[in-house]
C-alpha cells in the first residue's frame, strides 16, 4: 500500500502505547483499563488485568475511584494500568516510551514478566534511558545528540566498548551501589 493511501485511523489502530506519563481518570481501575476499548467485554478487560498483574489490586479496591490523576495509585500501579490497556488493545505494534523510567528497580523487576508477555509476537519499539530495559532487544539503536552512535545486540555493543558499554557499566555500577 502506498503511504498516501494510508488512513490515519488505521495507522493509529496498529499501535499500542505504554508511556512514561499515563492518563488516569478518577474512575475504577477496570474503567481506566476499558478506556482504550469501550466495547470490550468484562472477560476481555479482566484478562488484560490478569496479564498486567493488576487484577489482585482490582479485587481489593473494587469499583472505588482512584482519585484525580490516579492520586491513590503508585507509579507501578499506574504503569500496570497502561500495560493492561495495551493488552486489551492488542495492536501489532507496541511503543514503550520510557515505560519503566518512573519505577524503582524492584518494581521494574515485578512488571518485567508482564512486559515480556505483552511484547511477545509484536513489533516493539522501546525508548529507554535505563539500559537494563533494552538488554534483551533484537536490535539496539544508541542515539547521541540526535544522531545514531551505535547499533547492535546487547552483547555486541558491550564487546565493542563504545558509548553503550560505557553507559551500561555506569548504570550497573550505580544500581549495584559500587
MDTraj code that builds the backbone (N, CA, C; nanometers):
import mdtraj as md
import numpy as np

residues = "UNK UNK UNK UNK UNK UNK UNK UNK UNK UNK UNK UNK UNK UNK UNK UNK UNK UNK UNK UNK UNK UNK UNK UNK UNK UNK UNK UNK UNK UNK UNK UNK UNK UNK UNK UNK UNK UNK UNK UNK UNK UNK UNK UNK UNK UNK UNK UNK UNK UNK UNK UNK UNK UNK UNK UNK UNK UNK UNK UNK UNK UNK UNK UNK UNK UNK UNK UNK UNK UNK UNK UNK UNK UNK UNK UNK UNK UNK UNK UNK UNK UNK UNK UNK UNK UNK UNK UNK UNK UNK UNK UNK UNK UNK UNK UNK UNK UNK UNK UNK UNK UNK UNK UNK UNK UNK UNK UNK UNK UNK UNK UNK UNK UNK UNK UNK UNK UNK UNK UNK UNK UNK UNK UNK UNK UNK UNK UNK UNK UNK UNK UNK UNK UNK UNK UNK UNK UNK UNK UNK UNK UNK UNK UNK UNK UNK UNK UNK UNK UNK UNK UNK UNK UNK UNK UNK UNK UNK UNK UNK UNK UNK UNK UNK UNK UNK UNK UNK UNK UNK UNK UNK UNK UNK UNK UNK UNK UNK".split()
xyz = np.array([
    [0.0841, -0.1175, 0.0000],
    [0.0000, 0.0000, 0.0000],
    [0.0885, 0.1238, 0.0000],
    [0.0527, 0.2203, -0.0799],
    [0.1259, 0.3468, -0.0869],
    [0.0965, 0.4295, 0.0377],
    [0.1953, 0.5023, 0.0837],
    [0.1825, 0.5810, 0.2054],
    [0.0707, 0.6844, 0.1948],
    [0.0471, 0.7367, 0.0730],
    [-0.0573, 0.8383, 0.0585],
    [-0.1981, 0.7794, 0.0675],
    [-0.2094, 0.6468, 0.0669],
    [-0.3406, 0.5817, 0.0800],
    [-0.3668, 0.5339, 0.2221],
    [-0.2688, 0.5482, 0.3071],
    [-0.2817, 0.5024, 0.4442],
    [-0.3762, 0.5939, 0.5212],
    [-0.4727, 0.5350, 0.5860],
    [-0.5691, 0.6105, 0.6658],
    [-0.5124, 0.6319, 0.8062],
    [-0.5273, 0.7528, 0.8566],
    [-0.4754, 0.7857, 0.9890],
    [-0.5361, 0.6934, 1.0945],
    [-0.6646, 0.6664, 1.0860],
    [-0.7297, 0.5786, 1.1842],
    [-0.6694, 0.4378, 1.1811],
    [-0.6389, 0.3877, 1.0629],
    [-0.5786, 0.2544, 1.0513],
    [-0.4384, 0.2539, 1.1114],
    [-0.3637, 0.3603, 1.0872],
    [-0.2291, 0.3710, 1.1435],
    [-0.2357, 0.3757, 1.2959],
    [-0.3229, 0.4584, 1.3493],
    [-0.3373, 0.4671, 1.4949],
    [-0.3820, 0.3341, 1.5540],
    [-0.4676, 0.2632, 1.4830],
    [-0.5176, 0.1350, 1.5305],
    [-0.4126, 0.0264, 1.5344],
    [-0.3031, 0.0472, 1.4649],
    [-0.1966, -0.0526, 1.4600],
    [-0.1015, -0.0424, 1.5786],
    [-0.1162, 0.0612, 1.6616],
    [-0.0242, 0.0868, 1.7720],
    [-0.0917, 0.0755, 1.9075],
    [-0.0183, 0.0209, 2.0030],
    [-0.0485, 0.0330, 2.1457],
    [0.0692, 0.1079, 2.2056],
    [0.0423, 0.1937, 2.3024],
    [0.1477, 0.2738, 2.3632],
    [0.1447, 0.2566, 2.5142],
    [0.2620, 0.2312, 2.5712],
    [0.2802, 0.2356, 2.7159],
    [0.3836, 0.3457, 2.7385],
    [0.3358, 0.4582, 2.7886],
    [0.4217, 0.5758, 2.8023],
    [0.4647, 0.5970, 2.9469],
    [0.5575, 0.6884, 2.9634],
    [0.6063, 0.7242, 3.0960],
    [0.4954, 0.7932, 3.1757],
    [0.4286, 0.8867, 3.1134],
    [0.3189, 0.9593, 3.1766],
    [0.1880, 0.9011, 3.1267],
    [0.1077, 0.8529, 3.2187],
    [-0.0151, 0.7829, 3.1838],
    [-0.1339, 0.8679, 3.2242],
    [-0.2313, 0.8778, 3.1351],
    [-0.3547, 0.9468, 3.1675],
    [-0.4413, 0.8507, 3.2486],
    [-0.4726, 0.8916, 3.3701],
    [-0.5562, 0.8117, 3.4594],
    [-0.6758, 0.8994, 3.4980],
    [-0.7939, 0.8412, 3.4898],
    [-0.9170, 0.9120, 3.5216],
    [-0.9622, 0.8772, 3.6628],
    [-1.0393, 0.9650, 3.7243],
    [-1.0934, 0.9399, 3.8572],
    [-1.2127, 0.8452, 3.8444],
    [-1.1804, 0.7205, 3.8159],
    [-1.2786, 0.6144, 3.7974],
    [-1.2151, 0.4873, 3.8521],
    [-1.2853, 0.3757, 3.8408],
    [-1.2286, 0.2493, 3.8878],
    [-1.1119, 0.2075, 3.7979],
    [-1.0316, 0.1150, 3.8467],
    [-0.9206, 0.0637, 3.7659],
    [-0.9746, -0.0053, 3.6413],
    [-1.0818, -0.0835, 3.6561],
    [-1.1405, -0.1504, 3.5395],
    [-1.1849, -0.0492, 3.4340],
    [-1.2483, 0.0606, 3.4775],
    [-1.2911, 0.1635, 3.3826],
    [-1.1707, 0.2301, 3.3169],
    [-1.0625, 0.2474, 3.3925],
    [-0.9412, 0.3061, 3.3357],
    [-0.8802, 0.2145, 3.2302],
    [-0.8874, 0.0848, 3.2504],
    [-0.8361, -0.0095, 3.1504],
    [-0.9269, -0.0095, 3.0279],
    [-1.0576, -0.0152, 3.0508],
    [-1.1563, -0.0222, 2.9426],
    [-1.1547, 0.1021, 2.8527],
    [-1.0964, 0.2088, 2.8998],
    [-1.0909, 0.3349, 2.8254],
    [-1.0432, 0.3163, 2.6807],
    [-0.9488, 0.2278, 2.6562],
    [-0.8935, 0.2111, 2.5208],
    [-0.9839, 0.1307, 2.4284],
    [-1.0770, 0.0554, 2.4877],
    [-1.1730, -0.0241, 2.4086],
    [-1.3050, -0.0308, 2.4837],
    [-1.3852, 0.0762, 2.4728],
    [-1.5109, 0.0815, 2.5490],
    [-1.6052, -0.0359, 2.5218],
    [-1.5924, -0.0986, 2.4052],
    [-1.6808, -0.2098, 2.3690],
    [-1.6293, -0.3458, 2.4188],
    [-1.5167, -0.3476, 2.4879],
    [-1.4590, -0.4745, 2.5356],
    [-1.5507, -0.5397, 2.6378],
    [-1.5542, -0.6713, 2.6340],
    [-1.6342, -0.7465, 2.7314],
    [-1.5634, -0.7434, 2.8674],
    [-1.6402, -0.7736, 2.9723],
    [-1.5811, -0.7808, 3.1057],
    [-1.4702, -0.8858, 3.1094],
    [-1.4906, -0.9973, 3.0393],
    [-1.3908, -1.1038, 3.0367],
    [-1.2604, -1.0553, 2.9724],
    [-1.2714, -0.9782, 2.8661],
    [-1.1514, -0.9262, 2.7995],
    [-1.0772, -0.8279, 2.8897],
    [-1.1502, -0.7429, 2.9598],
    [-1.0867, -0.6455, 3.0497],
    [-1.0175, -0.7193, 3.1649],
    [-1.0844, -0.8199, 3.2218],
    [-1.0240, -0.8973, 3.3304],
    [-0.9011, -0.9730, 3.2819],
    [-0.9059, -1.0273, 3.1600],
    [-0.7886, -1.0984, 3.1059],
    [-0.6710, -1.0026, 3.0918],
    [-0.6976, -0.8812, 3.0448],
    [-0.5917, -0.7807, 3.0331],
    [-0.5355, -0.7465, 3.1709],
    [-0.6230, -0.7329, 3.2698],
    [-0.5791, -0.7017, 3.4062],
    [-0.4939, -0.8145, 3.4634],
    [-0.5353, -0.9388, 3.4399],
    [-0.4564, -1.0537, 3.4868],
    [-0.3188, -1.0542, 3.4204],
    [-0.3144, -1.0333, 3.2899],
    [-0.1869, -1.0326, 3.2175],
    [-0.0945, -0.9208, 3.2643],
    [-0.1520, -0.8095, 3.3046],
    [-0.0722, -0.6949, 3.3504],
    [-0.0427, -0.7008, 3.4997],
    [-0.0882, -0.8068, 3.5638],
    [-0.0632, -0.8286, 3.7066],
    [-0.1201, -0.7173, 3.7946],
    [-0.2410, -0.6723, 3.7584],
    [-0.3083, -0.5723, 3.8414],
    [-0.4451, -0.6209, 3.8896],
    [-0.4834, -0.7419, 3.8542],
    [-0.6147, -0.7957, 3.8912],
    [-0.6331, -0.8052, 4.0429],
    [-0.5290, -0.8411, 4.1154],
    [-0.5401, -0.8534, 4.2617],
    [-0.5760, -0.7186, 4.3241],
    [-0.5174, -0.6116, 4.2729],
    [-0.5492, -0.4781, 4.3239],
    [-0.6937, -0.4414, 4.2917],
    [-0.7407, -0.4807, 4.1753],
    [-0.8799, -0.4525, 4.1376],
    [-0.9741, -0.5254, 4.2337],
    [-0.9432, -0.6494, 4.2649],
    [-1.0271, -0.7252, 4.3581],
    [-1.0285, -0.6586, 4.4967],
    [-0.9154, -0.6054, 4.5359],
    [-0.9031, -0.5399, 4.6664],
    [-0.9798, -0.4071, 4.6702],
    [-0.9671, -0.3281, 4.5632],
    [-1.0281, -0.1943, 4.5595],
    [-1.1733, -0.1950, 4.5123],
    [-1.2113, -0.2961, 4.4371],
    [-1.3469, -0.2983, 4.3822],
    [-1.3668, -0.1865, 4.2814],
    [-1.4817, -0.1211, 4.2888],
    [-1.5149, -0.0144, 4.1946],
    [-1.4771, 0.1244, 4.2456],
    [-1.3955, 0.1304, 4.3483],
    [-1.3566, 0.2598, 4.4059],
    [-1.2793, 0.3424, 4.3043],
    [-1.3131, 0.4709, 4.2914],
    [-1.2351, 0.5585, 4.2027],
    [-1.0918, 0.5736, 4.2548],
    [-0.9996, 0.5985, 4.1651],
    [-0.8574, 0.6042, 4.2002],
    [-0.8084, 0.7441, 4.2341],
    [-0.9000, 0.8408, 4.2348],
    [-0.8632, 0.9779, 4.2664],
    [-0.8216, 1.0533, 4.1416],
    [-0.8213, 1.1864, 4.1511],
    [-0.7806, 1.2683, 4.0368],
    [-0.6397, 1.2308, 3.9905],
    [-0.6263, 1.2041, 3.8632],
    [-0.4978, 1.1646, 3.8030],
    [-0.4390, 1.0392, 3.8680],
    [-0.5243, 0.9573, 3.9284],
    [-0.4765, 0.8343, 3.9913],
    [-0.3987, 0.8589, 4.1185],
    [-0.4358, 0.9631, 4.1939],
    [-0.3612, 1.0034, 4.3132],
    [-0.3483, 0.8920, 4.4170],
    [-0.4412, 0.7968, 4.4168],
    [-0.4377, 0.6890, 4.5158],
    [-0.3545, 0.5696, 4.4701],
    [-0.2897, 0.5816, 4.3548],
    [-0.2119, 0.4713, 4.2994],
    [-0.0636, 0.5032, 4.2999],
    [0.0180, 0.4004, 4.3106],
    [0.1628, 0.4174, 4.2990],
    [0.2007, 0.4270, 4.1515],
    [0.3241, 0.4624, 4.1247],
    [0.3731, 0.4669, 3.9872],
    [0.3656, 0.3313, 3.9200],
    [0.3993, 0.2261, 3.9933],
    [0.3939, 0.0907, 3.9386],
    [0.2523, 0.0480, 3.9057],
    [0.1569, 0.0864, 3.9899],
    [0.0166, 0.0530, 3.9641],
    [-0.0344, 0.1251, 3.8391],
    [0.0048, 0.2494, 3.8232],
    [-0.0341, 0.3242, 3.7026],
    [0.0265, 0.2592, 3.5778],
    [0.1529, 0.2167, 3.5887],
    [0.2181, 0.1501, 3.4749],
    [0.1437, 0.0223, 3.4385],
    [0.0999, -0.0521, 3.5388],
    [0.0269, -0.1763, 3.5114],
    [-0.1076, -0.1490, 3.4451],
    [-0.1708, -0.0364, 3.4767],
    [-0.2934, 0.0020, 3.4057],
    [-0.2608, 0.0269, 3.2587],
    [-0.1510, 0.0972, 3.2327],
    [-0.1110, 0.1236, 3.0945],
    [-0.0789, -0.0069, 3.0210],
    [-0.0149, -0.0993, 3.0888],
    [0.0168, -0.2293, 3.0296],
    [-0.1123, -0.3064, 3.0016],
    [-0.2065, -0.3028, 3.0963],
    [-0.3354, -0.3700, 3.0749],
    [-0.4080, -0.3097, 2.9550],
    [-0.4008, -0.1786, 2.9393],
    [-0.4626, -0.1142, 2.8230],
    [-0.4013, -0.1675, 2.6929],
    [-0.2694, -0.1840, 2.6943],
    [-0.2022, -0.2352, 2.5736],
    [-0.2418, -0.3801, 2.5461],
    [-0.2568, -0.4607, 2.6510],
    [-0.3057, -0.5985, 2.6326],
    [-0.4458, -0.5966, 2.5721],
    [-0.5316, -0.5099, 2.6237],
    [-0.6695, -0.5036, 2.5769],
    [-0.6766, -0.4556, 2.4321],
    [-0.5950, -0.3612, 2.3985],
    [-0.5919, -0.3081, 2.2615],
    [-0.5384, -0.4109, 2.1627],
    [-0.4362, -0.4852, 2.2036],
    [-0.3785, -0.5946, 2.1260],
    [-0.3407, -0.5539, 1.9837],
    [-0.2743, -0.4418, 1.9703],
    [-0.2288, -0.3939, 1.8397],
    [-0.0982, -0.4638, 1.8015],
    [-0.0692, -0.4752, 1.6717],
    [0.0513, -0.5466, 1.6286],
    [0.1827, -0.4731, 1.6533],
    [0.1752, -0.3428, 1.6763],
    [0.2964, -0.2636, 1.7023],
    [0.2836, -0.2024, 1.8408],
    [0.3871, -0.2191, 1.9207],
    [0.3863, -0.1705, 2.0580],
    [0.4974, -0.0678, 2.0747],
    [0.4616, 0.0475, 2.1287],
    [0.5590, 0.1521, 2.1580],
    [0.5695, 0.1660, 2.3095],
    [0.6863, 0.1351, 2.3627],
    [0.7148, 0.1523, 2.5049],
    [0.8030, 0.2759, 2.5175],
    [0.7450, 0.3856, 2.5621],
    [0.8161, 0.5127, 2.5697],
    [0.8510, 0.5417, 2.7147],
    [0.9725, 0.5064, 2.7532],
    [1.0196, 0.5238, 2.8911],
    [0.9210, 0.4611, 2.9892],
    [0.8699, 0.3438, 2.9527],
    [0.7630, 0.2790, 3.0283],
    [0.8026, 0.2403, 3.1697],
    [0.9306, 0.2270, 3.1978],
    [0.9730, 0.1871, 3.3324],
    [1.0569, 0.2943, 3.4018],
    [1.0696, 0.4116, 3.3419],
    [1.1613, 0.5116, 3.3976],
    [1.1176, 0.5665, 3.5327],
    [0.9866, 0.5696, 3.5596],
    [0.9388, 0.6238, 3.6869],
    [0.9395, 0.5195, 3.7982],
    [0.9838, 0.3995, 3.7667],
    [0.9779, 0.2905, 3.8635],
    [1.1130, 0.2650, 3.9266],
    [1.1102, 0.2225, 4.0517],
    [1.2353, 0.1810, 4.1129],
    [1.2718, 0.0433, 4.0587],
    [1.3933, 0.0013, 4.0841],
    [1.4455, -0.1233, 4.0270],
    [1.3601, -0.2444, 4.0665],
    [1.3163, -0.2502, 4.1918],
    [1.2379, -0.3641, 4.2386],
    [1.1024, -0.3705, 4.1689],
    [1.0360, -0.2552, 4.1532],
    [0.9060, -0.2514, 4.0862],
    [0.9213, -0.2868, 3.9398],
    [1.0286, -0.2396, 3.8773],
    [1.0531, -0.2736, 3.7369],
    [1.0667, -0.4246, 3.7199],
    [1.1368, -0.4888, 3.8100],
    [1.1524, -0.6339, 3.8020],
    [1.0187, -0.7059, 3.8139],
    [0.9288, -0.6534, 3.8994],
    [0.7978, -0.7164, 3.9178],
    [0.7117, -0.7068, 3.7923],
    [0.7232, -0.5979, 3.7166],
    [0.6388, -0.5863, 3.5978],
    [0.7085, -0.6362, 3.4708],
    [0.8344, -0.6777, 3.4838],
    [0.9093, -0.7296, 3.3682],
    [0.8362, -0.8473, 3.3029],
    [0.7815, -0.9378, 3.3833],
    [0.7100, -1.0540, 3.3285],
    [0.5891, -1.0093, 3.2468],
    [0.5170, -0.9089, 3.2954],
    [0.4013, -0.8575, 3.2217],
    [0.4457, -0.7958, 3.0895],
    [0.5551, -0.7215, 3.0919],
    [0.6062, -0.6611, 2.9676],
    [0.6535, -0.7687, 2.8709],
    [0.7162, -0.8732, 2.9222],
    [0.7611, -0.9833, 2.8355],
    [0.6424, -1.0487, 2.7661],
    [0.5339, -1.0706, 2.8407],
    [0.4127, -1.1284, 2.7793],
    [0.3527, -1.0324, 2.6773],
    [0.3517, -0.9039, 2.7101],
    [0.2916, -0.8032, 2.6223],
    [0.3648, -0.7924, 2.4893],
    [0.4969, -0.8013, 2.4909],
    [0.5754, -0.7806, 2.3684],
    [0.5837, -0.9047, 2.2804],
    [0.5486, -1.0203, 2.3340],
    [0.5581, -1.1455, 2.2584],
    [0.4753, -1.1391, 2.1296],
    [0.5401, -1.1633, 2.0159],
    [0.4711, -1.1664, 1.8879],
    [0.4383, -1.0302, 1.8302],
    [0.4926, -0.9254, 1.8872],
    [0.4643, -0.7899, 1.8394],
    [0.5931, -0.7210, 1.7962],
    [0.5801, -0.6308, 1.7038],
    [0.6905, -0.5416, 1.6730],
    [0.6931, -0.4400, 1.7856],
    [0.8049, -0.4336, 1.8571],
    [0.8131, -0.3471, 1.9743],
    [0.9240, -0.2456, 1.9565],
    [0.8883, -0.1204, 1.9779],
    [0.9840, -0.0102, 1.9758],
    [0.9910, 0.0409, 2.1194],
    [1.1114, 0.0343, 2.1766],
    [1.1273, 0.0734, 2.3155],
    [1.2247, 0.1907, 2.3248],
    [1.1778, 0.2976, 2.3846],
    [1.2617, 0.4135, 2.4122],
    [1.2949, 0.4061, 2.5601],
    [1.4237, 0.4030, 2.5934],
    [1.4616, 0.3878, 2.7339],
    [1.5979, 0.4483, 2.7604],
    [1.6104, 0.5077, 2.8781],
    [1.7407, 0.5501, 2.9269],
    [1.7984, 0.4436, 3.0201],
    [1.7116, 0.3664, 3.0843],
    [1.7555, 0.2584, 3.1717],
    [1.7912, 0.1400, 3.0818],
    [1.9190, 0.1179, 3.0601],
    [1.9647, 0.0217, 2.9600],
    [1.9351, -0.1236, 2.9955],
    [1.9131, -0.1533, 3.1225],
    [1.8745, -0.2895, 3.1582],
    [1.7406, -0.3255, 3.0936],
    [1.6608, -0.2258, 3.0615],
    [1.5305, -0.2486, 2.9980],
    [1.5428, -0.2982, 2.8546],
    [1.6520, -0.2651, 2.7878],
    [1.6660, -0.2990, 2.6458],
    [1.7650, -0.4117, 2.6206],
    [1.8239, -0.4663, 2.7254],
    [1.9293, -0.5675, 2.7082],
    [1.8836, -0.6881, 2.6268],
    [1.7571, -0.7239, 2.6321],
    [1.7073, -0.8403, 2.5593],
    [1.6552, -0.8092, 2.4199],
    [1.6690, -0.6866, 2.3748],
    [1.6155, -0.6464, 2.2441],
    [1.6911, -0.7129, 2.1287],
    [1.6203, -0.7368, 2.0195],
    [1.6825, -0.7916, 1.8986],
    [1.7813, -0.6931, 1.8373],
    [1.7519, -0.5660, 1.8497],
    [1.8376, -0.4626, 1.7915],
    [1.8297, -0.3397, 1.8802],
    [1.9433, -0.2837, 1.9145],
    [1.9506, -0.1639, 1.9979],
    [2.0137, -0.0532, 1.9141],
    [1.9486, 0.0607, 1.9149],
    [1.9999, 0.1781, 1.8461],
    [2.0349, 0.2812, 1.9526],
    [2.1593, 0.3233, 1.9570],
    [2.2064, 0.4172, 2.0565],
    [2.2164, 0.5546, 1.9901],
    [2.1435, 0.6495, 2.0476],
    [2.1447, 0.7855, 1.9932],
    [2.2265, 0.8757, 2.0839],
    [2.3015, 0.9632, 2.0217],
    [2.3765, 1.0649, 2.0949],
    [2.3602, 1.1959, 2.0206],
    [2.3116, 1.2976, 2.0909],
    [2.2878, 1.4293, 2.0317],
    [2.2022, 1.4196, 1.9050],
    [2.1024, 1.3302, 1.9104],
    [2.0090, 1.3171, 1.7992],
    [2.0601, 1.2382, 1.6805],
    [2.1756, 1.1804, 1.6925],
    [2.2334, 1.1020, 1.5830],
    [2.2585, 0.9582, 1.6276],
    [2.2543, 0.8670, 1.5306],
    [2.2818, 0.7269, 1.5592],
    [2.4303, 0.7102, 1.5891],
    [2.4606, 0.6655, 1.7094],
    [2.6004, 0.6475, 1.7503],
    [2.6438, 0.5021, 1.7341],
    [2.5545, 0.4071, 1.7655],
    [2.5868, 0.2647, 1.7584],
    [2.4578, 0.1872, 1.7359],
    [2.4737, 0.0660, 1.6849],
    [2.3604, -0.0247, 1.6773],
    [2.4109, -0.1678, 1.6852],
    [2.3267, -0.2536, 1.7394],
    [2.3625, -0.3945, 1.7514],
    [2.2865, -0.4602, 1.8640],
    [2.3271, -0.5815, 1.8972],
    [2.2693, -0.6538, 2.0108],
    [2.3465, -0.6149, 2.1364],
    [2.2876, -0.6427, 2.2492],
    [2.3461, -0.6059, 2.3778],
    [2.4915, -0.6545, 2.3902],
    [2.5135, -0.7836, 2.3676],
    [2.6483, -0.8402, 2.3838],
    [2.7468, -0.7776, 2.2862],
    [2.7033, -0.7554, 2.1635],
    [2.7906, -0.6936, 2.0621],
    [2.8310, -0.5527, 2.1053],
    [2.7336, -0.4773, 2.1561],
    [2.7614, -0.3400, 2.1973],
    [2.8530, -0.3356, 2.3191],
    [2.8367, -0.4316, 2.4101],
    [2.9281, -0.4372, 2.5249],
    [3.0697, -0.4717, 2.4789],
    [3.0801, -0.5689, 2.3870],
    [3.2113, -0.6090, 2.3349],
    [3.2795, -0.4949, 2.2611],
    [3.2012, -0.4146, 2.1924],
    [3.2546, -0.3030, 2.1143],
    [3.3190, -0.1978, 2.2040],
    [3.2665, -0.1840, 2.3260],
    [3.3278, -0.0917, 2.4225],
    [3.2991, 0.0547, 2.3975],
    [3.1991, 0.0851, 2.3201],
    [3.1661, 0.2238, 2.2878],
    [3.0755, 0.2892, 2.3910],
    [2.9954, 0.3833, 2.3442],
    [2.9074, 0.4616, 2.4306],
    [2.8098, 0.3735, 2.5089],
    [2.7465, 0.2786, 2.4417],
    [2.6514, 0.1900, 2.5092],
    [2.7191, 0.1160, 2.6245],
    [2.8346, 0.0598, 2.5988],
    [2.9065, -0.0154, 2.7027],
    [2.9408, 0.0754, 2.8207],
    [2.9854, 0.1968, 2.7925],
    [3.0185, 0.2912, 2.8998],
    [2.8955, 0.3243, 2.9834],
    [2.7854, 0.3541, 2.9151],
    [2.6624, 0.3889, 2.9862],
    [2.6079, 0.2704, 3.0643],
    [2.6112, 0.1532, 3.0041],
    [2.5592, 0.0331, 3.0699],
    [2.6382, 0.0040, 3.1966],
    [2.7689, 0.0077, 3.1870],
    [2.8531, -0.0211, 3.3044],
    [2.8341, 0.0839, 3.4143],
    [2.8200, 0.2096, 3.3748],
    [2.7977, 0.3158, 3.4736],
    [2.6629, 0.2962, 3.5438],
    [2.5590, 0.2614, 3.4682],
    [2.4285, 0.2374, 3.5298],
    [2.4328, 0.1152, 3.6199],
    [2.4967, 0.0103, 3.5746],
    [2.5059, -0.1126, 3.6545],
    [2.5780, -0.0843, 3.7857],
    [2.6856, -0.0065, 3.7779],
    [2.7617, 0.0286, 3.8979],
    [2.6746, 0.1081, 3.9960],
    [2.5943, 0.2016, 3.9446],
    [2.5102, 0.2817, 4.0336],
    [2.3989, 0.1984, 4.0956],
    [2.3454, 0.0985, 4.0234],
    [2.2405, 0.0112, 4.0776],
    [2.2994, -0.0851, 4.1801],
    [2.4206, -0.1311, 4.1555],
    [2.4846, -0.2250, 4.2468],
    [2.5397, -0.1560, 4.3712],
    [2.5494, -0.0235, 4.3644],
    [2.5995, 0.0520, 4.4775],
    [2.7496, 0.0501, 4.4921],
    [2.8174, 0.0243, 4.3815],
    [2.9643, 0.0185, 4.3879],
    [3.0268, 0.1462, 4.3392],
])
top = md.Topology()
chain = top.add_chain()
for i, resn in enumerate(residues, 1):
    res = top.add_residue(resn, chain, resSeq=i)
    for name in ("N", "CA", "C"):
        top.add_atom(name, md.element.get_by_symbol(name[0]), res)
traj = md.Trajectory(xyz[None], top)
